[in-house]
Amino acid sequence: MKTLAIRLEDEQHARLTILAKLAGTSVTDTIRDAIESHLTSLAANPAISAKADELTAEINREAEEQRTAIAALFGTPKSNATGSRSRQSKG
């Protein structure tokens, strides 16, 4: 679990505290619930999903470039699958 410090305006903190009390929950749980709700909403957004696809493609391109560079430098296999199979067969 990670700890996160945030700064809130006084009025926002007061609203958060009162609403948490009225709901019978802690401020921390109220914040966690709000974050989870917002993350779920973002993940369902088609524009965000499209950006995730673009980022995944970029990550894959960069990883392939790095694998190619390592292979050129050290003569190692370009694919992790080949290295994994040979390590597994030795064990």
Secondary structure, 3 states (H helix, E strand, C coil): CCCCCCCCCHHHHHHHHHHHHHHCCCHHHHHHHHHHHHHHHHHCCHHHHHHHHHHHHHHHHHHHHHHHHHHHHHCCCCCHHHHHHHHHHHC
